[in-house]
Amino acid sequence: MAIQFDFAGKVAFVTGGGTGIGRATALAFAKAGASVAVVGRTEASTQKPFK
């Protein structure tokens, strides 16, 4: 059974969001309705995965 969360109207700040677990976390927050701010080592790593 999948647990579903509603993050509509919330902001998630994810560090290390360009790759790996951070990227998966950022995508999960976005799918749950949150506005997501992603920080990573390079701008390219934080932009490309989310376009």
PDB file of N, CA, C, O and CB in Angstrom:
ATOM      1  N   MET A   1       0.845  -1.177   0.000  1.00  0.00           N
ATOM      2  CA  MET A   1       0.000   0.000   0.000  1.00  0.00           C
ATOM      3  C   MET A   1       0.886   1.233   0.000  1.00  0.00           C
ATOM      4  O   MET A   1       1.742   1.384   0.872  1.00  0.00           O
ATOM      5  CB  MET A   1      -0.959   0.002   1.215  1.00  0.00           C
ATOM      6  N   ALA A   2       0.692   2.099  -0.950  1.00  0.00           N
ATOM      7  CA  ALA A   2       1.495   3.319  -1.051  1.00  0.00           C
ATOM      8  C   ALA A   2       0.918   4.398  -0.141  1.00  0.00           C
ATOM      9  O   ALA A   2      -0.290   4.632  -0.114  1.00  0.00           O
ATOM     10  CB  ALA A   2       1.552   3.821  -2.515  1.00  0.00           C
ATOM     11  N   ILE A   3       1.793   5.038   0.590  1.00  0.00           N
ATOM     12  CA  ILE A   3       1.390   6.159   1.436  1.00  0.00           C
ATOM     13  C   ILE A   3       1.407   7.410   0.575  1.00  0.00           C
ATOM     14  O   ILE A   3       2.386   7.663  -0.126  1.00  0.00           O
ATOM     15  CB  ILE A   3       2.330   6.314   2.687  1.00  0.00           C
ATOM     16  N   GLN A   4       0.337   8.196   0.619  1.00  0.00           N
ATOM     17  CA  GLN A   4       0.267   9.408  -0.185  1.00  0.00           C
ATOM     18  C   GLN A   4       0.231  10.619   0.724  1.00  0.00           C
ATOM     19  O   GLN A   4      -0.470  10.643   1.735  1.00  0.00           O
ATOM     20  CB  GLN A   4      -0.963   9.388  -1.110  1.00  0.00           C
ATOM     21  N   PHE A   5       1.003  11.625   0.339  1.00  0.00           N
ATOM     22  CA  PHE A   5       1.067  12.865   1.091  1.00  0.00           C
ATOM     23  C   PHE A   5       0.636  14.006   0.196  1.00  0.00           C
ATOM     24  O   PHE A   5       0.819  13.948  -1.020  1.00  0.00           O
ATOM     25  CB  PHE A   5       2.482  13.107   1.650  1.00  0.00           C
ATOM     26  N   ASP A   6       0.064  15.048   0.788  1.00  0.00           N
ATOM     27  CA  ASP A   6      -0.325  16.237   0.039  1.00  0.00           C
ATOM     28  C   ASP A   6       0.536  17.398   0.514  1.00  0.00           C
ATOM     29  O   ASP A   6       0.382  17.875   1.638  1.00  0.00           O
ATOM     30  CB  ASP A   6      -1.848  16.552   0.218  1.00  0.00           C
ATOM     31  N   PHE A   7       1.437  17.848  -0.341  1.00  0.00           N
ATOM     32  CA  PHE A   7       2.309  18.962  -0.009  1.00  0.00           C
ATOM     33  C   PHE A   7       1.919  20.221  -0.776  1.00  0.00           C
ATOM     34  O   PHE A   7       2.738  21.128  -0.924  1.00  0.00           O
ATOM     35  CB  PHE A   7       3.755  18.601  -0.299  1.00  0.00           C
ATOM     36  N   ALA A   8       0.689  20.291  -1.261  1.00  0.00           N
ATOM     37  CA  ALA A   8       0.223  21.472  -1.985  1.00  0.00           C
ATOM     38  C   ALA A   8       0.351  22.698  -1.081  1.00  0.00           C
ATOM     39  O   ALA A   8      -0.059  22.671   0.079  1.00  0.00           O
ATOM     40  CB  ALA A   8      -1.250  21.289  -2.465  1.00  0.00           C
ATOM     41  N   GLY A   9       0.923  23.768  -1.626  1.00  0.00           N
ATOM     42  CA  GLY A   9       1.100  24.996  -0.856  1.00  0.00           C
ATOM     43  C   GLY A   9       2.321  24.989   0.038  1.00  0.00           C
ATOM     44  O   GLY A   9       2.546  25.949   0.775  1.00  0.00           O
ATOM     45  N   LYS A  10       3.112  23.937  -0.007  1.00  0.00           N
ATOM     46  CA  LYS A  10       4.323  23.825   0.810  1.00  0.00           C
ATOM     47  C   LYS A  10       5.551  23.983  -0.072  1.00  0.00           C
ATOM     48  O   LYS A  10       5.485  23.779  -1.284  1.00  0.00           O
ATOM     49  CB  LYS A  10       4.365  22.469   1.560  1.00  0.00           C
ATOM     50  N   VAL A  11       6.678  24.349   0.545  1.00  0.00           N
ATOM     51  CA  VAL A  11       7.949  24.462  -0.163  1.00  0.00           C
ATOM     52  C   VAL A  11       8.919  23.452   0.426  1.00  0.00           C
ATOM     53  O   VAL A  11       9.090  23.383   1.643  1.00  0.00           O
ATOM     54  CB  VAL A  11       8.525  25.908  -0.070  1.00  0.00           C
ATOM     55  N   ALA A  12       9.553  22.668  -0.439  1.00  0.00           N
ATOM     56  CA  ALA A  12      10.569  21.704  -0.016  1.00  0.00           C
ATOM     57  C   ALA A  12      11.924  22.209  -0.495  1.00  0.00           C
ATOM     58  O   ALA A  12      12.081  22.532  -1.672  1.00  0.00           O
ATOM     59  CB  ALA A  12      10.270  20.265  -0.576  1.00  0.00           C
ATOM     60  N   PHE A  13      12.895  22.281   0.395  1.00  0.00           N
ATOM     61  CA  PHE A  13      14.257  22.705   0.068  1.00  0.00           C
ATOM     62  C   PHE A  13      15.128  21.463   0.127  1.00  0.00           C
ATOM     63  O   PHE A  13      15.333  20.900   1.202  1.00  0.00           O
ATOM     64  CB  PHE A  13      14.781  23.831   1.050  1.00  0.00           C
ATOM     65  N   VAL A  14      15.646  21.026  -1.028  1.00  0.00           N
ATOM     66  CA  VAL A  14      16.391  19.768  -1.108  1.00  0.00           C
ATOM     67  C   VAL A  14      17.841  20.056  -1.455  1.00  0.00           C
ATOM     68  O   VAL A  14      18.132  20.607  -2.517  1.00  0.00           O
ATOM     69  CB  VAL A  14      15.761  18.815  -2.153  1.00  0.00           C
ATOM     70  N   THR A  15      18.752  19.684  -0.561  1.00  0.00           N
ATOM     71  CA  THR A  15      20.178  19.815  -0.853  1.00  0.00           C
ATOM     72  C   THR A  15      20.662  18.523  -1.490  1.00  0.00           C
ATOM     73  O   THR A  15      20.154  17.443  -1.188  1.00  0.00           O
ATOM     74  CB  THR A  15      20.995  20.141   0.437  1.00  0.00           C
ATOM     75  N   GLY A  16      21.646  18.640  -2.373  1.00  0.00           N
ATOM     76  CA  GLY A  16      22.135  17.459  -3.078  1.00  0.00           C
ATOM     77  C   GLY A  16      21.108  16.919  -4.045  1.00  0.00           C
ATOM     78  O   GLY A  16      21.074  15.720  -4.320  1.00  0.00           O
ATOM     79  N   GLY A  17      20.268  17.800  -4.564  1.00  0.00           N
ATOM     80  CA  GLY A  17      19.149  17.378  -5.393  1.00  0.00           C
ATOM     81  C   GLY A  17      19.455  17.106  -6.844  1.00  0.00           C
ATOM     82  O   GLY A  17      18.548  16.760  -7.601  1.00  0.00           O
ATOM     83  N   GLY A  18      20.696  17.248  -7.262  1.00  0.00           N
ATOM     84  CA  GLY A  18      21.038  17.032  -8.661  1.00  0.00           C
ATOM     85  C   GLY A  18      21.144  15.579  -9.058  1.00  0.00           C
ATOM     86  O   GLY A  18      20.938  15.239 -10.223  1.00  0.00           O
ATOM     87  N   THR A  19      21.464  14.712  -8.109  1.00  0.00           N
ATOM     88  CA  THR A  19      21.668  13.296  -8.420  1.00  0.00           C
ATOM     89  C   THR A  19      21.205  12.420  -7.259  1.00  0.00           C
ATOM     90  O   THR A  19      20.961  12.904  -6.153  1.00  0.00           O
ATOM     91  CB  THR A  19      23.153  13.020  -8.739  1.00  0.00           C
ATOM     92  N   GLY A  20      21.091  11.151  -7.528  1.00  0.00           N
ATOM     93  CA  GLY A  20      20.864  10.149  -6.485  1.00  0.00           C
ATOM     94  C   GLY A  20      19.619  10.335  -5.647  1.00  0.00           C
ATOM     95  O   GLY A  20      18.542  10.651  -6.152  1.00  0.00           O
ATOM     96  N   ILE A  21      19.797  10.129  -4.343  1.00  0.00           N
ATOM     97  CA  ILE A  21      18.684  10.195  -3.401  1.00  0.00           C
ATOM     98  C   ILE A  21      18.073  11.592  -3.360  1.00  0.00           C
ATOM     99  O   ILE A  21      16.855  11.736  -3.255  1.00  0.00           O
ATOM    100  CB  ILE A  21      19.146   9.785  -2.006  1.00  0.00           C
ATOM    101  N   GLY A  22      18.913  12.614  -3.442  1.00  0.00           N
ATOM    102  CA  GLY A  22      18.404  13.985  -3.431  1.00  0.00           C
ATOM    103  C   GLY A  22      17.490  14.263  -4.605  1.00  0.00           C
ATOM    104  O   GLY A  22      16.446  14.896  -4.447  1.00  0.00           O
ATOM    105  N   ARG A  23      17.874  13.793  -5.783  1.00  0.00           N
ATOM    106  CA  ARG A  23      17.048  13.980  -6.982  1.00  0.00           C
ATOM    107  C   ARG A  23      15.724  13.249  -6.825  1.00  0.00           C
ATOM    108  O   ARG A  23      14.668  13.805  -7.129  1.00  0.00           O
ATOM    109  CB  ARG A  23      17.789  13.481  -8.244  1.00  0.00           C
ATOM    110  N   ALA A  24      15.770  12.016  -6.357  1.00  0.00           N
ATOM    111  CA  ALA A  24      14.547  11.236  -6.158  1.00  0.00           C
ATOM    112  C   ALA A  24      13.633  11.903  -5.134  1.00  0.00           C
ATOM    113  O   ALA A  24      12.413  11.912  -5.295  1.00  0.00           O
ATOM    114  CB  ALA A  24      14.889   9.808  -5.707  1.00  0.00           C
ATOM    115  N   THR A  25      14.224  12.458  -4.090  1.00  0.00           N
ATOM    116  CA  THR A  25      13.449  13.153  -3.063  1.00  0.00           C
ATOM    117  C   THR A  25      12.771  14.386  -3.644  1.00  0.00           C
ATOM    118  O   THR A  25      11.588  14.623  -3.400  1.00  0.00           O
ATOM    119  CB  THR A  25      14.347  13.548  -1.883  1.00  0.00           C
ATOM    120  N   ALA A  26      13.524  15.172  -4.415  1.00  0.00           N
ATOM    121  CA  ALA A  26      12.967  16.378  -5.031  1.00  0.00           C
ATOM    122  C   ALA A  26      11.810  16.031  -5.964  1.00  0.00           C
ATOM    123  O   ALA A  26      10.780  16.705  -5.953  1.00  0.00           O
ATOM    124  CB  ALA A  26      14.056  17.137  -5.803  1.00  0.00           C
ATOM    125  N   LEU A  27      11.974  14.995  -6.761  1.00  0.00           N
ATOM    126  CA  LEU A  27      10.907  14.577  -7.669  1.00  0.00           C
ATOM    127  C   LEU A  27       9.677  14.092  -6.901  1.00  0.00           C
ATOM    128  O   LEU A  27       8.545  14.363  -7.302  1.00  0.00           O
ATOM    129  CB  LEU A  27      11.409  13.474  -8.604  1.00  0.00           C
ATOM    130  N   ALA A  28       9.897  13.381  -5.804  1.00  0.00           N
ATOM    131  CA  ALA A  28       8.771  12.900  -4.994  1.00  0.00           C
ATOM    132  C   ALA A  28       7.997  14.062  -4.383  1.00  0.00           C
ATOM    133  O   ALA A  28       6.766  14.050  -4.365  1.00  0.00           O
ATOM    134  CB  ALA A  28       9.271  11.962  -3.885  1.00  0.00           C
ATOM    135  N   PHE A  29       8.716  15.069  -3.880  1.00  0.00           N
ATOM    136  CA  PHE A  29       8.038  16.254  -3.341  1.00  0.00           C
ATOM    137  C   PHE A  29       7.238  16.959  -4.431  1.00  0.00           C
ATOM    138  O   PHE A  29       6.105  17.379  -4.200  1.00  0.00           O
ATOM    139  CB  PHE A  29       9.061  17.228  -2.720  1.00  0.00           C
ATOM    140  N   ALA A  30       7.827  17.088  -5.618  1.00  0.00           N
ATOM    141  CA  ALA A  30       7.127  17.746  -6.722  1.00  0.00           C
ATOM    142  C   ALA A  30       5.861  16.980  -7.104  1.00  0.00           C
ATOM    143  O   ALA A  30       4.817  17.587  -7.341  1.00  0.00           O
ATOM    144  CB  ALA A  30       8.052  17.876  -7.940  1.00  0.00           C
ATOM    145  N   LYS A  31       5.948  15.660  -7.165  1.00  0.00           N
ATOM    146  CA  LYS A  31       4.779  14.840  -7.495  1.00  0.00           C
ATOM    147  C   LYS A  31       3.694  14.954  -6.429  1.00  0.00           C
ATOM    148  O   LYS A  31       2.508  14.793  -6.719  1.00  0.00           O
ATOM    149  CB  LYS A  31       5.189  13.377  -7.664  1.00  0.00           C
ATOM    150  N   ALA A  32       4.112  15.234  -5.184  1.00  0.00           N
ATOM    151  CA  ALA A  32       3.157  15.378  -4.084  1.00  0.00           C
ATOM    152  C   ALA A  32       2.587  16.792  -4.007  1.00  0.00           C
ATOM    153  O   ALA A  32       1.807  17.100  -3.106  1.00  0.00           O
ATOM    154  CB  ALA A  32       3.821  15.018  -2.760  1.00  0.00           C
ATOM    155  N   GLY A  33       2.979  17.661  -4.962  1.00  0.00           N
ATOM    156  CA  GLY A  33       2.378  18.988  -5.036  1.00  0.00           C
ATOM    157  C   GLY A  33       3.182  20.124  -4.454  1.00  0.00           C
ATOM    158  O   GLY A  33       2.717  21.263  -4.464  1.00  0.00           O
ATOM    159  N   ALA A  34       4.370  19.859  -3.947  1.00  0.00           N
ATOM    160  CA  ALA A  34       5.188  20.910  -3.335  1.00  0.00           C
ATOM    161  C   ALA A  34       5.904  21.735  -4.395  1.00  0.00           C
ATOM    162  O   ALA A  34       6.178  21.255  -5.495  1.00  0.00           O
ATOM    163  CB  ALA A  34       6.209  20.299  -2.368  1.00  0.00           C
ATOM    164  N   SER A  35       6.200  22.977  -4.050  1.00  0.00           N
ATOM    165  CA  SER A  35       7.148  23.772  -4.824  1.00  0.00           C
ATOM    166  C   SER A  35       8.514  23.353  -4.307  1.00  0.00           C
ATOM    167  O   SER A  35       8.721  23.290  -3.095  1.00  0.00           O
ATOM    168  CB  SER A  35       6.898  25.351  -4.679  1.00  0.00           C
ATOM    169  N   VAL A  36       9.448  23.065  -5.206  1.00  0.00           N
ATOM    170  CA  VAL A  36      10.720  22.488  -4.784  1.00  0.00           C
ATOM    171  C   VAL A  36      11.881  23.403  -5.148  1.00  0.00           C
ATOM    172  O   VAL A  36      12.013  23.832  -6.294  1.00  0.00           O
ATOM    173  CB  VAL A  36      10.918  21.109  -5.417  1.00  0.00           C
ATOM    174  N   ALA A  37      12.720  23.698  -4.160  1.00  0.00           N
ATOM    175  CA  ALA A  37      13.974  24.417  -4.376  1.00  0.00           C
ATOM    176  C   ALA A  37      15.093  23.391  -4.257  1.00  0.00           C
ATOM    177  O   ALA A  37      15.213  22.705  -3.242  1.00  0.00           O
ATOM    178  CB  ALA A  37      14.162  25.607  -3.345  1.00  0.00           C
ATOM    179  N   VAL A  38      15.913  23.290  -5.305  1.00  0.00           N
ATOM    180  CA  VAL A  38      16.967  22.274  -5.351  1.00  0.00           C
ATOM    181  C   VAL A  38      18.333  22.944  -5.341  1.00  0.00           C
ATOM    182  O   VAL A  38      18.573  23.898  -6.081  1.00  0.00           O
ATOM    183  CB  VAL A  38      16.815  21.378  -6.602  1.00  0.00           C
ATOM    184  N   VAL A  39      19.228  22.436  -4.494  1.00  0.00           N
ATOM    185  CA  VAL A  39      20.599  22.939  -4.412  1.00  0.00           C
ATOM    186  C   VAL A  39      21.543  21.778  -4.690  1.00  0.00           C
ATOM    187  O   VAL A  39      21.347  20.668  -4.196  1.00  0.00           O
ATOM    188  CB  VAL A  39      20.893  23.584  -3.011  1.00  0.00           C
ATOM    189  N   GLY A  40      22.573  22.052  -5.493  1.00  0.00           N
ATOM    190  CA  GLY A  40      23.573  21.040  -5.801  1.00  0.00           C
ATOM    191  C   GLY A  40      24.925  21.685  -5.998  1.00  0.00           C
ATOM    192  O   GLY A  40      25.063  22.902  -5.875  1.00  0.00           O
ATOM    193  N   ARG A  41      25.926  20.875  -6.304  1.00  0.00           N
ATOM    194  CA  ARG A  41      27.286  21.392  -6.474  1.00  0.00           C
ATOM    195  C   ARG A  41      27.429  22.262  -7.705  1.00  0.00           C
ATOM    196  O   ARG A  41      28.193  23.227  -7.697  1.00  0.00           O
ATOM    197  CB  ARG A  41      28.267  20.255  -6.551  1.00  0.00           C
ATOM    198  N   THR A  42      26.704  21.935  -8.764  1.00  0.00           N
ATOM    199  CA  THR A  42      26.767  22.746  -9.979  1.00  0.00           C
ATOM    200  C   THR A  42      25.353  23.093 -10.435  1.00  0.00           C
ATOM    201  O   THR A  42      24.404  22.352 -10.180  1.00  0.00           O
ATOM    202  CB  THR A  42      27.537  22.002 -11.103  1.00  0.00           C
ATOM    203  N   GLU A  43      25.233  24.223 -11.110  1.00  0.00           N
ATOM    204  CA  GLU A  43      23.923  24.634 -11.612  1.00  0.00           C
ATOM    205  C   GLU A  43      23.386  23.624 -12.621  1.00  0.00           C
ATOM    206  O   GLU A  43      22.192  23.327 -12.639  1.00  0.00           O
ATOM    207  CB  GLU A  43      24.006  26.025 -12.251  1.00  0.00           C
ATOM    208  N   ALA A  44      24.273  23.104 -13.456  1.00  0.00           N
ATOM    209  CA  ALA A  44      23.843  22.145 -14.475  1.00  0.00           C
ATOM    210  C   ALA A  44      23.214  20.898 -13.860  1.00  0.00           C
ATOM    211  O   ALA A  44      22.241  20.367 -14.395  1.00  0.00           O
ATOM    212  CB  ALA A  44      25.022  21.747 -15.348  1.00  0.00           C
ATOM    213  N   SER A  45      23.756  20.432 -12.751  1.00  0.00           N
ATOM    214  CA  SER A  45      23.215  19.215 -12.136  1.00  0.00           C
ATOM    215  C   SER A  45      21.834  19.440 -11.545  1.00  0.00           C
ATOM    216  O   SER A  45      21.058  18.494 -11.410  1.00  0.00           O
ATOM    217  CB  SER A  45      24.154  18.710 -11.057  1.00  0.00           C
ATOM    218  N   THR A  46      21.518  20.679 -11.190  1.00  0.00           N
ATOM    219  CA  THR A  46      20.214  20.950 -10.591  1.00  0.00           C
ATOM    220  C   THR A  46      19.175  21.386 -11.610  1.00  0.00           C
ATOM    221  O   THR A  46      17.988  21.416 -11.288  1.00  0.00           O
ATOM    222  CB  THR A  46      20.348  22.006  -9.533  1.00  0.00           C
ATOM    223  N   GLN A  47      19.574  21.722 -12.814  1.00  0.00           N
ATOM    224  CA  GLN A  47      18.630  22.156 -13.837  1.00  0.00           C
ATOM    225  C   GLN A  47      18.225  21.025 -14.775  1.00  0.00           C
ATOM    226  O   GLN A  47      17.038  20.826 -15.032  1.00  0.00           O
ATOM    227  CB  GLN A  47      19.224  23.288 -14.636  1.00  0.00           C
ATOM    228  N   LYS A  48      19.195  20.292 -15.281  1.00  0.00           N
ATOM    229  CA  LYS A  48      18.952  19.285 -16.313  1.00  0.00           C
ATOM    230  C   LYS A  48      17.954  18.195 -15.905  1.00  0.00           C
ATOM    231  O   LYS A  48      17.063  17.882 -16.694  1.00  0.00           O
ATOM    232  CB  LYS A  48      20.248  18.644 -16.690  1.00  0.00           C
ATOM    233  N   PRO A  49      18.062  17.607 -14.717  1.00  0.00           N
ATOM    234  CA  PRO A  49      17.170  16.488 -14.389  1.00  0.00           C
ATOM    235  C   PRO A  49      15.697  16.857 -14.282  1.00  0.00           C
ATOM    236  O   PRO A  49      14.841  15.972 -14.297  1.00  0.00           O
ATOM    237  CB  PRO A  49      17.601  15.878 -13.108  1.00  0.00           C
ATOM    238  N   PHE A  50      15.385  18.146 -14.173  1.00  0.00           N
ATOM    239  CA  PHE A  50      14.015  18.550 -13.884  1.00  0.00           C
ATOM    240  C   PHE A  50      13.310  19.213 -15.053  1.00  0.00           C
ATOM    241  O   PHE A  50      12.181  19.679 -14.901  1.00  0.00           O
ATOM    242  CB  PHE A  50      14.004  19.473 -12.726  1.00  0.00           C
ATOM    243  N   LYS A  51      13.946  19.268 -16.214  1.00  0.00           N
ATOM    244  CA  LYS A  51      13.307  19.908 -17.370  1.00  0.00           C
ATOM    245  C   LYS A  51      12.439  18.931 -18.112  1.00  0.00           C
ATOM    246  O   LYS A  51      11.820  19.291 -19.114  1.00  0.00           O
ATOM    247  CB  LYS A  51      14.349  20.492 -18.315  1.00  0.00           C
TER     248      LYS A  51
END
